[in-house]
Amino acid sequence: YQEATAAQRAEESQGYEQRIARLEQDIAMTNRQITSQQTTLAQQEARLAHLAADQVQLQQAAYGAQEEMVSLRAERERLTVRLEEMTAARQHLVAQMEALQTQLAATKMALAAREQETTMLADQLRRTEECADRLAEEKHIWLQERATLVEQVRHVSSPDGGAPPV
């Protein structure tokens, strides 16, 4: 009985030792897992700190971008008003230019008519001057003929009968 009990105890002892060895392996594996999880946790905490810093930077950048957007909106509104003013001024200038072009066309037509009238008057003046020159020449010829006739009449009416004086 004692041998059976000793064998049973040896068996139990061996079972306990195997169980202790397994538990020690489980503890060692659990310790490794804990170490790994602590490392992972430390990495995640570092990453979280980095992400928090990034978030602060991004929030600051977003705030700066919002301020810039407000500024750009104000500038856009100012430029929109200026564009509207310039568009109105351009339309006014276009209307003035069209009126001036119409006036220029009318002036060109009037000038062309005046040039044609001036050409006709110049032609008429030339013809009148030619006629006056002809008439002056004819008058000169008639005056010469008259003087000749007057001389002849005087000569014929003189008492000596047209004899030349001595």
Kinemage of the C-alpha trace (Angstrom):
@kinemage 1
@onewidth
@group {chain A} dominant
@subgroup {mainchain}
@vectorlist {calphas} color= white
{ca tyr a 1} P 0.000 0.000 0.000
{ca gln a 2} L 2.813 2.289 0.807
{ca glu a 3} L 4.406 1.702 -2.510
{ca ala a 4} L 1.162 2.448 -4.231
{ca thr a 5} L 0.768 5.518 -2.158
{ca ala a 6} L 4.359 6.535 -2.835
{ca ala a 7} L 3.871 5.879 -6.531
{ca gln a 8} L 0.646 7.825 -6.444
{ca arg a 9} L 2.386 10.629 -4.596
{ca ala a 10} L 5.279 10.553 -7.017
{ca glu a 11} L 2.792 10.690 -9.828
{ca glu a 12} L 0.933 13.510 -8.190
{ca ser a 13} L 4.206 15.276 -7.485
{ca gln a 14} L 5.248 14.855 -11.115
{ca gly a 15} L 1.799 16.118 -12.181
{ca tyr a 16} L 2.197 19.115 -9.860
{ca glu a 17} L 5.668 19.789 -11.195
{ca gln a 18} L 4.387 19.578 -14.773
{ca arg a 19} L 1.512 21.805 -13.837
{ca ile a 20} L 3.930 24.233 -12.110
{ca ala a 21} L 6.156 24.177 -15.205
{ca arg a 22} L 3.144 24.854 -17.429
{ca leu a 23} L 1.981 27.651 -15.108
{ca glu a 24} L 5.490 29.098 -15.092
{ca gln a 25} L 5.473 28.931 -18.915
{ca asp a 26} L 2.019 30.544 -18.905
{ca ile a 27} L 3.304 33.222 -16.501
{ca ala a 28} L 6.386 33.784 -18.668
{ca met a 29} L 4.208 33.980 -21.791
{ca thr a 30} L 1.769 36.281 -19.987
{ca asn a 31} L 4.719 38.435 -18.841
{ca arg a 32} L 5.960 38.579 -22.440
{ca gln a 33} L 2.452 39.508 -23.592
{ca ile a 34} L 2.240 42.139 -20.849
{ca thr a 35} L 5.636 43.509 -21.884
{ca ser a 36} L 4.563 43.499 -25.515
{ca gln a 37} L 1.270 45.162 -24.621
{ca gln a 38} L 3.118 47.721 -22.476
{ca thr a 39} L 5.449 48.416 -25.391
{ca thr a 40} L 2.473 48.687 -27.718
{ca leu a 41} L 0.715 50.896 -25.165
{ca ala a 42} L 3.803 53.106 -24.847
{ca gln a 43} L 3.999 53.348 -28.639
{ca gln a 44} L 0.311 54.135 -28.834
{ca glu a 45} L 0.644 56.741 -26.083
{ca ala a 46} L 3.591 58.299 -27.968
{ca arg a 47} L 1.573 58.230 -31.154
{ca leu a 48} L -1.410 59.686 -29.328
{ca ala a 49} L 0.797 62.489 -27.977
{ca his a 50} L 2.116 63.090 -31.503
{ca leu a 51} L -1.437 63.070 -32.870
{ca ala a 52} L -2.501 65.498 -30.129
{ca ala a 53} L 0.364 67.808 -31.140
{ca asp a 54} L -0.660 67.420 -34.778
{ca gln a 55} L -4.249 68.186 -33.814
{ca val a 56} L -3.158 71.402 -32.075
{ca gln a 57} L -1.143 72.392 -35.134
{ca leu a 58} L -4.041 71.545 -37.432
{ca gln a 59} L -6.457 73.502 -35.247
{ca gln a 60} L -4.110 76.484 -35.349
{ca ala a 61} L -3.791 76.110 -39.120
{ca ala a 62} L -7.577 75.834 -39.422
{ca tyr a 63} L -7.999 78.973 -37.331
{ca gly a 64} L -5.454 80.776 -39.493
{ca ala a 65} L -7.198 79.514 -42.634
{ca gln a 66} L -10.553 80.739 -41.292
{ca glu a 67} L -9.075 84.176 -40.593
{ca glu a 68} L -7.575 84.232 -44.077
{ca met a 69} L -10.904 83.124 -45.540
{ca val a 70} L -12.665 86.018 -43.762
{ca ser a 71} L -10.048 88.387 -45.102
{ca leu a 72} L -10.344 86.922 -48.600
{ca arg a 73} L -14.134 87.207 -48.488
{ca ala a 74} L -13.856 90.882 -47.596
{ca glu a 75} L -11.344 91.367 -50.423
{ca arg a 76} L -13.609 89.464 -52.818
{ca glu a 77} L -16.568 91.646 -51.856
{ca arg a 78} L -14.474 94.783 -52.353
{ca leu a 79} L -13.319 93.509 -55.736
{ca thr a 80} L -16.889 92.584 -56.665
{ca val a 81} L -18.040 96.141 -55.938
{ca arg a 82} L -15.105 97.512 -57.898
{ca leu a 83} L -15.883 95.184 -60.810
{ca glu a 84} L -19.490 96.340 -60.816
{ca glu a 85} L -18.354 99.975 -60.801
{ca met a 86} L -15.893 99.328 -63.618
{ca thr a 87} L -18.541 97.444 -65.598
{ca ala a 88} L -20.930 100.385 -65.245
{ca ala a 89} L -18.168 102.811 -66.237
{ca arg a 90} L -17.294 100.622 -69.214
{ca gln a 91} L -20.922 100.530 -70.334
{ca his a 92} L -21.075 104.310 -70.030
{ca leu a 93} L -17.877 104.651 -72.068
{ca val a 94} L -19.200 102.219 -74.687
{ca ala a 95} L -22.375 104.308 -74.975
{ca gln a 96} L -20.289 107.482 -75.316
{ca met a 97} L -18.069 105.825 -77.910
{ca glu a 98} L -21.106 104.700 -79.914
{ca ala a 99} L -22.548 108.229 -79.783
{ca leu a 100} L -19.189 109.672 -80.874
{ca gln a 101} L -18.939 107.125 -83.688
{ca thr a 102} L -22.414 108.110 -84.877
{ca gln a 103} L -21.440 111.766 -84.650
{ca leu a 104} L -18.182 111.041 -86.500
{ca ala a 105} L -20.050 109.237 -89.276
{ca ala a 106} L -22.447 112.191 -89.612
{ca thr a 107} L -19.509 114.616 -89.626
{ca lys a 108} L -17.722 112.555 -92.278
{ca met a 109} L -20.855 112.558 -94.429
{ca ala a 110} L -21.239 116.339 -93.979
{ca leu a 111} L -17.552 116.804 -94.783
{ca ala a 112} L -17.866 114.657 -97.902
{ca ala a 113} L -20.883 116.720 -98.983
{ca arg a 114} L -18.950 119.954 -98.319
{ca glu a 115} L -15.957 118.629 -100.240
{ca gln a 116} L -18.224 117.802 -103.153
{ca glu a 117} L -19.836 121.251 -102.906
{ca thr a 118} L -16.396 122.880 -102.669
{ca thr a 119} L -15.263 120.955 -105.747
{ca met a 120} L -18.368 122.037 -107.638
{ca leu a 121} L -17.929 125.680 -106.508
{ca ala a 122} L -14.243 125.599 -107.431
{ca asp a 123} L -15.173 124.253 -110.869
{ca gln a 124} L -17.865 126.915 -111.246
{ca leu a 125} L -15.393 129.623 -110.108
{ca arg a 126} L -12.850 128.407 -112.658
{ca arg a 127} L -15.449 128.529 -115.427
{ca thr a 128} L -16.596 131.997 -114.253
{ca glu a 129} L -13.013 133.252 -114.204
{ca glu a 130} L -12.457 131.838 -117.691
{ca cys a 131} L -15.637 133.567 -118.840
{ca ala a 132} L -14.538 136.837 -117.160
{ca asp a 133} L -11.128 136.557 -118.835
{ca arg a 134} L -12.830 136.035 -122.250
{ca leu a 135} L -15.188 138.921 -121.614
{ca ala a 136} L -12.304 141.158 -120.529
{ca glu a 137} L -10.430 140.208 -123.684
{ca glu a 138} L -13.525 140.852 -125.812
{ca lys a 139} L -14.011 144.182 -124.002
{ca his a 140} L -10.412 145.093 -124.702
{ca ile a 141} L -10.881 144.191 -128.383
{ca trp a 142} L -14.133 146.194 -128.548
{ca leu a 143} L -12.488 149.134 -126.844
{ca gln a 144} L -9.691 149.002 -129.400
{ca glu a 145} L -12.234 148.764 -132.215
{ca arg a 146} L -14.223 151.621 -130.696
{ca ala a 147} L -11.135 153.749 -130.355
{ca thr a 148} L -10.321 152.962 -133.943
{ca leu a 149} L -13.883 153.791 -134.986
{ca val a 150} L -13.892 156.964 -132.904
{ca glu a 151} L -10.651 157.957 -134.528
{ca gln a 152} L -12.073 157.194 -137.923
{ca val a 153} L -15.224 159.140 -137.131
{ca arg a 154} L -13.209 162.065 -135.912
{ca his a 155} L -11.081 161.946 -138.943
{ca val a 156} L -14.063 161.853 -141.215
{ca ser a 157} L -15.838 164.651 -139.383
{ca ser a 158} L -12.883 166.952 -139.268
{ca pro a 159} L -13.104 170.067 -141.682
{ca asp a 160} L -10.079 169.317 -143.573
{ca gly a 161} L -11.662 166.110 -144.647
{ca gly a 162} L -9.395 163.730 -143.148
{ca ala a 163} L -6.178 165.210 -144.412
{ca pro a 164} L -3.414 164.784 -142.135
{ca pro a 165} L -2.355 167.981 -140.383
{ca val a 166} L 0.785 169.670 -141.550
